[in-house]
Amino acid sequence: MKKFTVRVRVWVNEAEGPFLGPGRVRLLEKIHETGSITNAARAMKMSYRQAWQLVEDMNSRAKQPLVEKILGGKNGSGSVLTKVGERAIAEFYRIQSELQNQADELSKKLTL
């Protein structure tokens, strides 16, 4: 008998459409890793404009910004995740994990 598995892919939506999904979470993680929207976009092989638009979209739709720009300073300009941005990533993965656990249980019962 063949074994099938159920896989899930998560998007967090609100009235204006998708708010947070796998690509946006990766972008937030890359911003956190690189300290820059420019470097995050480069690492993801996307244009700076597209990355900036995604960040602006998330920031404008959340209660508080997920990413903040840092201007000047000894290390120059850049971008950092806020606590809200860090929590958004954690919540996304928590939801994804819980749903995948449920999908794994359903996979055990799947007989086709």
DSSP file (Angstrom, degrees, kcal/mol; ACC not computed):
  #  RESIDUE AA STRUCTURE BP1 BP2  ACC     N-H-->O    O-->H-N    N-H-->O    O-->H-N    TCO  KAPPA ALPHA  PHI   PSI    X-CA   Y-CA   Z-CA
    1    1 A M              0   0    0      0, 0.0     2,-0.1     0, 0.0   110,-0.0   0.000 360.0 360.0 360.0 134.7    0.0    0.0    0.0
    2    2 A K        -     0   0    0      1,-0.0     2,-0.5     0, 0.0   110,-0.3  -0.442 360.0-134.4 -74.7 147.5    1.3    3.4   -0.9
    3    3 A K        -     0   0    0     -2,-0.1     2,-0.3   108,-0.1   108,-0.1  -0.909  20.7-167.5-106.0 126.5    1.9    6.0    1.8
    4    4 A F        -     0   0    0     -2,-0.5     2,-0.4   106,-0.4   106,-0.2  -0.812   3.7-155.2-108.7 151.1    0.6    9.5    1.2
    5    5 A T        -     0   0    0     -2,-0.3     2,-0.5   103,-0.0    99,-0.1  -0.966  11.2-136.5-126.8 146.9    1.4   12.6    3.2
    6    6 A V        -     0   0    0     97,-0.4     2,-0.3    -2,-0.4   101,-0.2  -0.883  23.2-169.1 -99.7 125.9   -0.5   15.8    3.7
    7    7 A R        -     0   0    0     -2,-0.5     2,-0.4    96,-0.0    93,-0.0  -0.876   4.7-153.1-114.0 148.3    1.7   18.9    3.5
    8    8 A V        -     0   0    0     -2,-0.3     2,-0.4    88,-0.1    92,-0.1  -0.906   8.7-163.9-121.7 151.0    0.5   22.4    4.5
    9    9 A R        -     0   0    0     -2,-0.4     2,-0.4     2,-0.0    -2,-0.0  -0.999  21.1-144.5-130.9 130.7    1.6   25.9    3.3
   10   10 A V        +     0   0    0     -2,-0.4     2,-0.4    82,-0.0    86,-0.1  -0.777  21.6 173.3-107.8 137.9    0.6   28.8    5.5
   11   11 A W        -     0   0    0     -2,-0.4     2,-0.7    10,-0.2    10,-0.2  -0.994  22.9-144.4-132.6 136.7   -0.4   32.4    4.7
   12   12 A V  E     -A   20   0A   0      8,-3.8     7,-3.2    -2,-0.4     8,-2.0  -0.911  30.1-175.3 -99.6 117.3   -1.7   34.8    7.2
   13   13 A N  E     +A   18   0A   0     -2,-0.7     2,-0.3     5,-0.3    -2,-0.0  -0.718  15.1 177.7-111.5 159.6   -4.4   36.9    5.5
   14   14 A E  E >   -A   17   0A   0      3,-2.0     3,-3.0    -2,-0.3    47,-0.0  -0.829  56.5 -66.1-143.8-172.6   -6.5   39.9    6.4
   15   15 A A  T 3  S+     0   0    0      1,-0.3    -2,-0.0    -2,-0.3     0, 0.0   0.787 131.3  50.5 -51.6 -35.3   -9.0   42.1    4.6
   16   16 A E  T 3  S-     0   0    0      1,-0.3    -1,-0.3    45,-0.1    45,-0.0   0.427 119.4-103.8 -85.9   2.6   -6.5   43.5    2.1
   17   17 A G  E <  S+A   14   0A   0     -3,-3.0    -3,-2.0     0, 0.0    -1,-0.3  -0.756  77.7  12.9 113.5-160.1   -5.1   40.0    1.2
   18   18 A P  E     +A   13   0A   0      0, 0.0    -5,-0.3     0, 0.0     3,-0.1  -0.290  51.9 170.1 -58.9 131.2   -2.0   38.1    2.1
   19   19 A F  E     +     0   0A   0     -7,-3.2     2,-0.4     1,-0.4    -6,-0.2   0.756  67.2  11.9-106.6 -43.1   -0.1   39.7    5.0
   20   20 A L  E     +A   12   0A   0     -8,-2.0    -8,-3.8     4,-0.0    -1,-0.4  -0.989  69.1 145.6-145.1 128.8    2.5   37.0    5.9
   21   21 A G     >  -     0   0    0     -2,-0.4     4,-2.6   -10,-0.2     5,-0.2  -0.828  63.1 -72.1-147.6-175.2    3.6   33.9    4.0
   22   22 A P  H  > S+     0   0    0      0, 0.0     4,-2.2     0, 0.0     5,-0.1   0.875 127.7  47.5 -55.4 -42.6    6.7   31.9    3.4
   23   23 A G  H  > S+     0   0    0      2,-0.2     4,-2.1     1,-0.2     5,-0.1   0.909 113.2  46.8 -67.6 -42.1    8.3   34.5    1.1
   24   24 A R  H  > S+     0   0    0      2,-0.2     4,-2.4     1,-0.2    -1,-0.2   0.875 111.5  51.8 -68.0 -37.0    7.7   37.4    3.4
   25   25 A V  H  X S+     0   0    0     -4,-2.6     4,-2.5     2,-0.2    -2,-0.2   0.924 109.1  50.5 -64.9 -42.9    8.9   35.5    6.4
   26   26 A R  H  X S+     0   0    0     -4,-2.2     4,-2.6    -5,-0.2    -2,-0.2   0.901 109.3  52.0 -60.1 -40.2   12.2   34.6    4.5
   27   27 A L  H  X S+     0   0    0     -4,-2.1     4,-2.4     2,-0.2    -2,-0.2   0.933 109.7  48.2 -61.9 -45.8   12.5   38.3    3.7
   28   28 A L  H  X S+     0   0    0     -4,-2.4     4,-2.2     1,-0.2    -2,-0.2   0.911 112.0  50.1 -60.4 -42.0   12.2   39.3    7.3
   29   29 A E  H  X S+     0   0    0     -4,-2.5     4,-2.5     1,-0.2    -2,-0.2   0.906 110.6  49.3 -63.4 -41.2   14.7   36.6    8.3
   30   30 A K  H  X S+     0   0    0     -4,-2.6     4,-2.9     2,-0.2     6,-0.3   0.878 109.3  51.8 -67.3 -37.0   17.2   37.9    5.7
   31   31 A I  H  X S+     0   0    0     -4,-2.4     4,-2.5     2,-0.2     5,-0.3   0.920 111.2  48.4 -62.6 -42.2   16.8   41.5    6.9
   32   32 A H  H  < S+     0   0    0     -4,-2.2    -2,-0.2    -5,-0.2    -1,-0.2   0.910 115.5  44.6 -62.7 -42.5   17.5   40.2   10.4
   33   33 A E  H  < S+     0   0    0     -4,-2.5    -2,-0.2     1,-0.2    -1,-0.2   0.901 125.6  29.7 -68.5 -42.4   20.6   38.3    9.2
   34   34 A T  H  < S-     0   0    0     -4,-2.9    -2,-0.2     2,-0.2    -3,-0.2   0.667  91.9-134.0 -97.7 -18.3   22.0   41.0    6.9
   35   35 A G  S  < S+     0   0    0     -4,-2.5    44,-2.0    -5,-0.3     2,-0.3   0.721  77.1  84.0  72.1  20.5   20.8   44.2    8.7
   36   36 A S     >  -     0   0    0     -6,-0.3     4,-2.0    -5,-0.3    -2,-0.2  -0.973  67.9-147.3-158.3 135.4   19.7   45.6    5.3
   37   37 A I  H  > S+     0   0    0     -2,-0.3     4,-2.8     2,-0.2     5,-0.2   0.887 106.6  54.9 -67.2 -38.6   16.8   45.5    3.0
   38   38 A T  H  > S+     0   0    0      2,-0.2     4,-2.3     1,-0.2    -1,-0.2   0.946 111.8  41.4 -59.0 -50.7   19.2   45.8    0.1
   39   39 A N  H  > S+     0   0    0      2,-0.2     4,-2.5     1,-0.2    -1,-0.2   0.856 114.0  53.0 -68.9 -34.7   21.3   42.8    1.1
   40   40 A A  H  X S+     0   0    0     -4,-2.0     4,-1.6     2,-0.2    -2,-0.2   0.931 110.5  47.4 -64.1 -44.8   18.2   40.8    2.0
   41   41 A A  H  <>S+     0   0    0     -4,-2.8     5,-2.6     1,-0.2     4,-0.4   0.924 111.9  50.1 -61.4 -44.9   16.8   41.5   -1.5
   42   42 A R  H ><5S+     0   0    0     -4,-2.3     3,-1.3     1,-0.2    -1,-0.2   0.919 109.1  51.5 -59.6 -44.9   20.1   40.5   -3.1
   43   43 A A  H 3<5S+     0   0    0     -4,-2.5    -1,-0.2     1,-0.3    -2,-0.2   0.810 113.7  44.6 -63.2 -29.7   20.2   37.3   -1.1
   44   44 A M  T 3<5S-     0   0    0     -4,-1.6    -1,-0.3    -3,-0.2    -2,-0.2   0.391 112.1-120.6 -95.1   2.9   16.7   36.4   -2.2
   45   45 A K  T < 5S+     0   0    0     -3,-1.3     2,-0.3    -4,-0.4    -3,-0.2   0.909  71.6 124.5  57.7  44.5   17.4   37.4   -5.9
   46   46 A M      < -     0   0    0     -5,-2.6    -1,-0.2    -6,-0.1    -2,-0.1  -0.897  67.0 -94.1-127.2 161.4   14.7   40.0   -5.8
   47   47 A S     >  -     0   0    0     -2,-0.3     4,-2.3     1,-0.1     5,-0.2  -0.370  27.2-123.3 -72.3 153.2   14.8   43.7   -6.6
   48   48 A Y  H  > S+     0   0    0      1,-0.2     4,-3.2     2,-0.2     5,-0.2   0.907 113.4  57.1 -59.3 -41.3   15.3   46.2   -3.8
   49   49 A R  H  > S+     0   0    0      1,-0.2     4,-2.5     2,-0.2    -1,-0.2   0.917 107.3  46.6 -57.9 -45.6   12.0   47.9   -5.0
   50   50 A Q  H  > S+     0   0    0      2,-0.2     4,-2.2     1,-0.2    -1,-0.2   0.931 114.4  47.2 -63.8 -45.0   10.0   44.7   -4.5
   51   51 A A  H  X S+     0   0    0     -4,-2.3     4,-2.4     1,-0.2    -2,-0.2   0.926 112.8  49.3 -61.7 -45.1   11.6   44.0   -1.1
   52   52 A W  H  X S+     0   0    0     -4,-3.2     4,-2.9     1,-0.2    -1,-0.2   0.909 110.3  50.9 -61.4 -42.8   10.9   47.6    0.0
   53   53 A Q  H  X S+     0   0    0     -4,-2.5     4,-2.4    -5,-0.2    -1,-0.2   0.891 110.2  49.5 -63.1 -39.9    7.3   47.4   -1.2
   54   54 A L  H  X S+     0   0    0     -4,-2.2     4,-2.5     2,-0.2    -1,-0.2   0.923 112.9  46.8 -64.6 -43.4    6.8   44.1    0.7
   55   55 A V  H  X S+     0   0    0     -4,-2.4     4,-3.0     2,-0.2    11,-0.2   0.934 113.0  48.9 -63.3 -46.0    8.3   45.6    3.9
   56   56 A E  H  X S+     0   0    0     -4,-2.9     4,-2.5     1,-0.2    -2,-0.2   0.895 110.7  51.6 -60.8 -40.3    6.2   48.8    3.5
   57   57 A D  H  X S+     0   0    0     -4,-2.4     4,-1.4     2,-0.2    -2,-0.2   0.939 113.3  43.4 -62.2 -48.0    3.0   46.7    3.0
   58   58 A M  H  X S+     0   0    0     -4,-2.5     4,-1.7     1,-0.2     3,-0.3   0.933 114.9  49.9 -64.0 -44.9    3.7   44.6    6.1
   59   59 A N  H  < S+     0   0    0     -4,-3.0    -2,-0.2     1,-0.2    -1,-0.2   0.892 111.5  48.0 -61.1 -40.7    4.6   47.7    8.2
   60   60 A S  H  < S+     0   0    0     -4,-2.5    -1,-0.2    -5,-0.2    -2,-0.2   0.761 115.4  44.4 -74.4 -23.7    1.5   49.7    7.1
   61   61 A R  H  < S+     0   0    0     -4,-1.4    -1,-0.2    -3,-0.3    -2,-0.2   0.660  99.0  80.2 -96.6 -17.8   -0.9   46.8    7.8
   62   62 A A  S  < S-     0   0    0     -4,-1.7     4,-0.0    -5,-0.2    22,-0.0  -0.484  88.0-117.0 -84.2 160.4    0.5   45.7   11.2
   63   63 A K  S    S+     0   0    0     -2,-0.1    -1,-0.1     1,-0.1    -4,-0.0   0.860 103.3  15.0 -63.3 -34.4   -0.4   47.6   14.4
   64   64 A Q  S    S-     0   0    0     18,-0.0    -1,-0.1    20,-0.0    -3,-0.1  -0.957 102.2 -83.7-136.4 154.1    3.3   48.4   14.7
   65   65 A P        -     0   0    0      0, 0.0    20,-0.4     0, 0.0    19,-0.3  -0.226  23.4-158.9 -59.8 145.2    6.2   48.2   12.2
   66   66 A L  S    S+     0   0    0    -11,-0.2    16,-2.4     1,-0.2     2,-0.4   0.711  82.2  33.6 -90.4 -27.4    7.9   44.9   11.7
   67   67 A V  E     -B   81   0B   0     14,-0.3     2,-0.4   -12,-0.2    -1,-0.2  -0.988  68.0-165.0-132.4 138.0   11.0   46.5   10.2
   68   68 A E  E     -B   80   0B   0     12,-2.8    12,-2.7    -2,-0.4     2,-0.3  -0.968  19.0-128.7-122.5 141.4   12.6   49.9   11.1
   69   69 A K  E     -B   79   0B   0     -2,-0.4     2,-0.5    10,-0.2    10,-0.3  -0.686  16.3-150.1 -84.3 139.8   15.2   51.8    9.1
   70   70 A I  E     -B   78   0B   0      8,-3.5     8,-2.3    -2,-0.3     2,-0.5  -0.957  12.3-153.5-109.6 123.6   18.3   52.9   10.9
   71   71 A L        -     0   0    0     -2,-0.5     6,-0.1     6,-0.2     5,-0.1  -0.840  49.1 -34.2-103.5 132.9   19.9   56.1    9.5
   72   72 A G  S    S+     0   0    0     -2,-0.5     3,-0.2     1,-0.1     2,-0.1  -0.196  70.7 133.7  65.1-149.5   23.6   56.9    9.9
   73   73 A G  S >  S-     0   0    0      1,-0.2     3,-1.3     2,-0.1    -1,-0.1  -0.194  78.3 -60.4  88.0 174.3   25.6   56.0   12.9
   74   74 A K  T 3  S+     0   0    0      1,-0.3    -1,-0.2     2,-0.1     3,-0.1   0.791 138.4  45.7 -67.0 -26.9   29.0   54.4   13.0
   75   75 A N  T 3  S-     0   0    0      1,-0.3    -1,-0.3    -3,-0.2    -2,-0.1   0.381 111.7-125.6 -95.4   4.1   27.8   51.3   11.1
   76   76 A G    <   -     0   0    0     -3,-1.3    -1,-0.3    -5,-0.1     2,-0.1  -0.290  47.7 -31.7  83.2-172.2   26.0   53.3    8.5
   77   77 A S  S    S+     0   0    0     -6,-0.1     2,-0.3    -3,-0.1    -6,-0.2  -0.352  71.8 130.7 -79.3 161.6   22.3   53.0    7.5
   78   78 A G  E     -B   70   0B   0     -8,-2.3    -8,-3.5    -2,-0.1     2,-0.3  -0.959  46.1 -94.7 179.9-164.6   20.4   49.7    7.6
   79   79 A S  E     -B   69   0B   0    -44,-2.0     2,-0.3    -2,-0.3   -10,-0.2  -0.990  26.4-168.7-139.5 146.2   17.3   48.0    8.7
   80   80 A V  E     -B   68   0B   0    -12,-2.7   -12,-2.8    -2,-0.3     2,-0.3  -0.963  26.3-112.9-133.6 151.2   16.4   46.0   11.8
   81   81 A L  E     -B   67   0B   0     -2,-0.3   -14,-0.3   -14,-0.2     2,-0.1  -0.620  31.7-138.0 -76.7 141.0   13.5   43.8   12.8
   82   82 A T     >  -     0   0    0    -16,-2.4     4,-2.4    -2,-0.3     5,-0.2  -0.384  32.0 -97.7 -85.2 174.5   11.4   45.2   15.6
   83   83 A K  H  > S+     0   0    0      1,-0.2     4,-2.4     2,-0.2     5,-0.2   0.870 129.3  54.7 -59.4 -36.0   10.1   43.0   18.5
   84   84 A V  H  > S+     0   0    0    -19,-0.3     4,-2.4     2,-0.2    -1,-0.2   0.898 107.0  49.9 -65.0 -40.4    6.9   42.8   16.5
   85   85 A G  H  > S+     0   0    0    -20,-0.4     4,-1.9   -19,-0.3    -2,-0.2   0.909 111.2  48.3 -63.4 -42.8    8.8   41.6   13.5
   86   86 A E  H  X S+     0   0    0     -4,-2.4     4,-2.2     1,-0.2    -2,-0.2   0.903 112.6  49.0 -63.4 -41.0   10.5   38.9   15.5
   87   87 A R  H  X S+     0   0    0     -4,-2.4     4,-3.1     1,-0.2     5,-0.2   0.874 106.4  56.8 -67.2 -36.6    7.2   37.9   17.0
   88   88 A A  H  X S+     0   0    0     -4,-2.4     4,-2.3     2,-0.2    -1,-0.2   0.917 108.9  46.3 -60.3 -43.4    5.6   37.7   13.6
   89   89 A I  H  X S+     0   0    0     -4,-1.9     4,-2.3     2,-0.2     5,-0.2   0.942 114.2  47.5 -62.8 -47.9    8.2   35.2   12.4
   90   90 A A  H  X S+     0   0    0     -4,-2.2     4,-2.1     1,-0.2    -2,-0.2   0.911 113.3  47.8 -61.4 -43.7    7.8   33.1   15.6
   91   91 A E  H  X S+     0   0    0     -4,-3.1     4,-2.7     2,-0.2     5,-0.2   0.892 109.2  54.1 -66.0 -39.4    4.0   33.1   15.4
   92   92 A F  H  X S+     0   0    0     -4,-2.3     4,-2.6    -5,-0.2    -2,-0.2   0.945 112.1  43.6 -58.7 -48.8    4.2   32.2   11.7
   93   93 A Y  H  X S+     0   0    0     -4,-2.3     4,-2.4     2,-0.2    -1,-0.2   0.839 111.9  54.0 -68.6 -32.2    6.4   29.1   12.4
   94   94 A R  H  X S+     0   0    0     -4,-2.1     4,-2.5    -5,-0.2    -2,-0.2   0.946 112.0  44.2 -64.2 -47.5    4.2   28.2   15.5
   95   95 A I  H  X S+     0   0    0     -4,-2.7     4,-2.6     1,-0.2     5,-0.2   0.928 113.9  50.4 -62.1 -45.7    1.1   28.2   13.3
   96   96 A Q  H  X S+     0   0    0     -4,-2.6     4,-2.4    -5,-0.2    -1,-0.2   0.911 111.7  48.3 -59.6 -43.3    2.8   26.3   10.5
   97   97 A S  H  X S+     0   0    0     -4,-2.4     4,-2.5     2,-0.2    -1,-0.2   0.922 111.7  48.6 -64.6 -45.3    4.1   23.7   13.0
   98   98 A E  H  X S+     0   0    0     -4,-2.5     4,-1.9     1,-0.2    -2,-0.2   0.919 113.9  46.5 -62.6 -43.0    0.7   23.1   14.6
   99   99 A L  H  X S+     0   0    0     -4,-2.6     4,-2.4     1,-0.2    -1,-0.2   0.891 111.6  51.1 -67.0 -38.3   -1.0   22.8   11.3
  100  100 A Q  H  X S+     0   0    0     -4,-2.4     4,-2.7    -5,-0.2    -2,-0.2   0.886 107.0  54.3 -66.8 -37.1    1.7   20.4   10.0
  101  101 A N  H  X S+     0   0    0     -4,-2.5     4,-1.7     2,-0.2    -1,-0.2   0.914 110.4  46.5 -60.5 -42.0    1.3   18.3   13.1
  102  102 A Q  H  X S+     0   0    0     -4,-1.9     4,-2.1     1,-0.2    -2,-0.2   0.904 111.8  51.1 -65.4 -40.4   -2.4   18.0   12.4
  103  103 A A  H  X S+     0   0    0     -4,-2.4     4,-2.3     1,-0.2   -97,-0.4   0.877 106.6  54.7 -64.1 -37.5   -1.7   17.2    8.8
  104  104 A D  H  X S+     0   0    0     -4,-2.7     4,-1.4     2,-0.2    -1,-0.2   0.894 107.9  49.6 -62.8 -39.5    0.7   14.5    9.9
  105  105 A E  H  X S+     0   0    0     -4,-1.7     4,-0.8     1,-0.2    -2,-0.2   0.906 110.9  49.2 -65.5 -40.9   -2.1   12.9   11.9
  106  106 A L  H >X S+     0   0    0     -4,-2.1     4,-0.8     1,-0.2     3,-0.7   0.861 104.7  59.9 -65.1 -35.1   -4.4   13.1    8.9
  107  107 A S  H >< S+     0   0    0     -4,-2.3     3,-0.8     1,-0.2  -103,-0.3   0.877  99.1  57.2 -59.7 -38.1   -1.7   11.5    6.8
  108  108 A K  H 3< S+     0   0    0     -4,-1.4    -1,-0.2     1,-0.2    -2,-0.2   0.792 110.6  43.9 -63.7 -27.8   -1.7    8.4    9.1
  109  109 A K  H << S+     0   0    0     -4,-0.8     2,-0.5    -3,-0.7    -1,-0.2   0.528  87.8 110.5 -94.2  -7.9   -5.4    8.0    8.4
  110  110 A L    <<  +     0   0    0     -3,-0.8     2,-0.5    -4,-0.8  -106,-0.4  -0.563  38.9 173.2 -77.6 120.7   -5.2    8.6    4.6
  111  111 A T              0   0    0     -2,-0.5  -108,-0.1     1,-0.1    -3,-0.0  -0.923 360.0 360.0-129.9 107.1   -5.9    5.5    2.6
  112  112 A L              0   0    0     -2,-0.5    -1,-0.1  -110,-0.3  -109,-0.1   0.335 360.0 360.0-123.9 360.0   -6.1    5.9   -1.2
